[in-house]
Amino acid sequence: MIVSWLPFLVLVGIWLWYSRASRRSSSGTSWVDLYEQQVAENRRTNALLERIAAALEKPSPG
């Protein structure tokens, strides 16, 4: 009975190993680094959008 489950367990083990290996990016950056980069990019985008909104809210001369 255990022998019949062996191929399935091997496949599950390979799948788990592959999924963990694929989580690591090729450049070696961690998820925390990627998250921090995304937060920084979102802050820059937000600042630019606020500048655009402020420019649009100014009354036009004339």
C-alpha positions, -999 to +999 in steps of 0.1 A: +000+000+000+028+024+009+046+016-023+016+026-044+017+061-028+054+066-034+052+081-069+025+105-057+046+116-027+076+120-050+057+142-073+043+163-045+078+167-031+092+178-065+063+203-068+070+217-034+107+221-041+100+237-075+075+261-061+099+272-034+127+276-058+106+296-082+097+321-055+133+334-054+138+358-082+168+355-105+184+387-093+184+375-057+161+401-044+137+391-016+100+397-014+106+425+011+129+443-013+104+440-041+076+452-017+098+482-007+105+491-043+068+489-051+059+512-022+085+537-033+072+537-068+036+541-055+047+571-035+064+587-065+033+581-086+011+596-058+032+627-056+030+632-094-008+627-093-011+653-065+009+678-086-014+672-116-045+676-094-031+708-079-024+722-113-059+714-125-075+730-095-058+763-100-081+788-116-070+796-151-061+833-157-086+850-179 
